[in-house]
Amino acid sequence: MSWYWSHPVRIVAAFIVEIVLILIFNKRKKDWVWVGVMAILGPMVDLIVVPNGGWSYPVSFVAGIPLWLPLGYVASGLLMRRIVDDFPTFKKR
């Protein structure tokens, strides 16, 4: 089991710091739209899968979903957006 899963406050803080750093140092238009979409859609998938036995989390908060999970979806969504947006410039190099 991951050390962060047994200490959810630390992973929540780590994800918040990551998201804030992304938004401070690499702000893009409509980032808040991505934040909202990822914070809602990501956990919605887990709300369907986790109760039906797809997988489980050792430390859960609401409906078997840990508190840090929406933040993880937000951070990964912001990073994926940057990869997709910047991919054409990598291809030209």
C-alpha positions as a printed Julia matrix, in Angstrom:
93×3 Matrix{Float64}:
   0.0    0.0     0.0
   1.25   3.45   -0.85
   2.44   5.57    2.04
   0.31   8.49    0.83
  -2.88   6.45    0.88
  -2.47   5.84    4.59
  -1.82   9.58    5.1
  -4.48  11.28    2.96
  -3.81  14.78    4.3
  -0.32  14.66    2.83
  -1.42  13.59   -0.62
  -4.21  16.2    -0.6
  -1.59  18.84    0.24
   0.76  17.51   -2.47
  -1.97  17.64   -5.14
  -3.03  21.15   -4.07
   0.58  22.36   -4.3
   0.96  20.73   -7.73
  -2.26  22.29   -9.05
  -1.38  25.74   -7.68
   2.12  25.57   -9.2
   0.7   24.57  -12.59
  -1.82  27.41  -12.48
   0.79  29.97  -11.36
   3.67  29.09  -13.67
   1.82  27.79  -16.73
  -1.6   29.43  -16.74
  -3.64  28.92  -19.88
  -7.03  30.08  -21.03
  -9.92  27.99  -19.79
  -7.83  26.12  -17.2
 -10.69  26.52  -14.74
 -13.0   24.75  -17.17
 -10.59  21.8   -17.22
 -10.38  21.9   -13.43
 -14.17  21.7   -13.14
 -14.62  19.01  -15.77
 -11.9   16.77  -14.35
 -13.06  17.3   -10.74
 -16.57  16.18  -11.69
 -16.14  13.56  -14.43
 -13.21  11.68  -12.9
 -14.89  10.85   -9.59
 -18.19  10.12  -11.4
 -16.51   7.17  -13.1
 -15.25   5.96   -9.73
 -18.71   6.4    -8.2
 -19.97   3.88  -10.75
 -17.07   1.43  -10.68
 -16.06   1.32   -6.99
 -19.46   0.36   -5.52
 -19.81  -2.34   -8.18
 -16.56  -3.98   -7.1
 -14.26  -2.8    -9.88
 -11.63  -1.78   -7.32
 -11.44  -0.27   -3.87
  -9.4    2.24   -1.94
  -8.05   1.45    1.52
  -8.93   4.87    2.97
 -12.19   6.22    1.6
 -14.12   9.41    2.27
 -17.45   9.38    0.4
 -19.0    6.34   -1.3
 -15.69   4.49   -1.27
 -13.85   7.36   -2.94
 -10.87   8.98   -1.18
 -10.74  12.72   -0.58
  -7.63  13.17   -2.73
  -9.02  11.49   -5.84
 -10.73  14.53   -7.45
  -7.51  16.5    -6.93
  -5.57  13.72   -8.63
  -7.9   13.86  -11.61
  -7.55  17.66  -11.77
  -3.74  17.53  -11.64
  -3.52  14.79  -14.26
  -6.06  16.57  -16.47
  -4.08  19.81  -16.38
  -0.86  17.97  -17.18
  -2.48  16.0   -20.02
  -3.87  19.22  -21.47
  -0.37  20.64  -21.59
   0.99  17.53  -23.28
  -1.78  17.56  -25.91
  -1.53  21.32  -26.51
   2.26  21.24  -26.83
   2.51  18.04  -28.88
   2.54  19.81  -32.29
   5.54  21.92  -31.21
   7.44  18.78  -30.13
   6.72  17.18  -33.49
   8.23  20.1   -35.43
  11.58  19.99  -33.59
